[in-house]
Amino acid sequence: MSIKSRRIAACSVASFLVTTLPALAQLSTTPSTSPPTQSTTGTSQTSVREQELIRKLEEAGYTQVRDIKSTAEGIAVKATKDGKEVSLVADSSGKFRERR
């Protein structure tokens, strides 16, 4: 990967985090009463990006999407697929992969 490509990738990730972190920073301490397929980050409302990520994951067969957190890799979540708990990470373009 060239230096220019790395800089572009770093800027993309930074842009994503700058737009996402303020929404995640406003977490409520009130427990969520939403159904298991919704985010359980403790907020009464999820951000539009979180809702879209949850929708994409559910379309891919994941259920009980929860513990949505911003990390250096992207947005990390836990979910259930085929009866097993999995950890996933979504990048700034919305693509996701299971973490090992």
Secondary structure, DSSP 8 states (H G I E B T S, - for coil): --HHHHHHHHHHHHHHHHHHHHHHHT--SS---S-TTS--SS-SS--HHHHHHHHHHHHTT-EEEEEEEE-SSSEEEEEEETTEEEEEEE-TTS-EEE--
